[in-house]
Amino acid sequence: MYYGPHVRYLFHPDWGGTTVGILFAAIIALAIRYKWK
């Protein structure tokens, strides 16, 4: 799956391993899946 620069920016290293980062990544993944089937 392709992730644009804006998505790579969201997955900032400072968020790595954090609960917020993991939850946000899951929300983005679901949003991408349902918006661009």
N, C-alpha and C positions, 0 to 999 in steps of 0.2 A: 504494500500500500504506500502511496506517495504522501509525504508530509511536507507542506510548504514551509518557507522561512518563518511564517507567523507561528506555526505549530512548534517548530524547533525552539523558538524563543520562549514559548510557554513552558517547555520542558527544560527550564533553566537548571544548571547543576546545583544551585543553592537549594532547590526543592528536592534533590535526590534523597530517596529513602524516607522522606517525611510523609506522614499520613495525609496531609493536605495535598501534597504532590501526587500521591498515588490515587487519591479520590478524584482529583481534578483531571488526571490523565484518563481515568476510566470514563468520566463524564464526557470528555472531548472525544474519546474513541466511540462511545455510543452515539454522540451527536453526529459524528462523521458518517457512521454506519447508516443511520436512519435518514440523514439528509441527502447523502449521495450513494444510494443503493446501486 
